[in-house]
Amino acid sequence: MTISAMRDLSMTPATENGLRRKPILRKIGVFTSGGDAPGMNAAIRAVTRAAIANKLKVTGIRRGYQGMIEGDFIPLRSSDVSGIIQLGGTILRTARSKEFRTPEGREKAWQQLQNAGIDAVVVIGGDGSFTGALTMSQEYNISFVGIPGTIDNDIYGTDYTIGYETALNSVVCAVDKIRDTAVSHGRIFMVEVMGREAGLLALNSGIACGAEVILIPESKEQHDALKRFLDKGYKRKERSGIVIVAEGDEPGGALKLAENVRCEHPELDVRVSILGHIQRGGSPTANDRINATRMGVAAVDALLDDQKSIMIGIDNGRIVQVPFNKAVKLNHSFDRELLEIQKMLNI
Ligand code: ATP
């Protein structure tokens, strides 16, 4: 899909029987929800400006669903989103809201949207945020369109989520530095990266850094690879090593794993580095900005086309629309071939 043609809303077409017109869209809301991801600001900017270009008013909803419940709204004009495309985090802030999970919380949110005259909403977040949007749109007459924003890249129906590429590059930069000290001292580093349920960030950063072993929740057989490396690989040639551990690989993460390895191999110098929230921050990469911009424009396009409960995604470079119920229920496919490549190259 390309940039939408500007629409004259007074020309909104009548339905087939010629009697009823589609509900006219006047004001949209936009918010960010769940974990922050670099590139969310680029998406807010694109949504705001595409909406204004199509003669819509825009309201920014601050602090995710909690802000929606509390009516924490600000008007967004074109100048309000100026100079934010390069910023990490989200100018609208984000939150996780327990109250929104309750019918009472969603009723309050609905009232606030009604009071503010908001006809439809763009939600930028992960699958939890889309589940919330789907639930509310089934209870109340309000359209939501989603933009996938999460560093995990774990959402079905899109090759790409905003923030993933920036986070991947942050991990690669950090591990390259850790490698310098690992080689100098002959140490093994267990580097824990984010990914409670999805190991894509761990897998791809491990490939990009030439990690000796990559442990991810999707493949338990990788623990055999770790054993082989500790028993033979390290002594035979490596003298140091990087083991990338996705935080969801096993309870206790890299710290627990290092403790176990030290018990079995007291002769090895094993260290742990947990990259933590550094992975979420920073200026978004060019691709994160471009894709956030494309998806932001496509989200406004979809609302103008009277779409509801869909996520905008990117599939083979093309913008696609994925129903929320598929995006939240199906699993993002895991690239087993990449794991095989990593194993083959670590001879
Ligand atoms: P990330 O991938 O970064 O964690 P996310 O959008 O999946 O992002 P969640 O914390 O799972 O993050 O969800 C964000 C918010 O969406 C929750 O705090 C809650 O307010 C709302 N939400 C999630 N699941 C539901 C649900 N089943 N019903 C209603 N609201 C929900």
Residues whose N, C-alpha, C, O or C-beta is under 5 A from the ligand:
A	BS01	ATP	S33 G34 G35 Y65 A95 R96 S97 K98 F100 R101 G125 G126 D127 G128 S129 T131 G132 T135 G149 T150
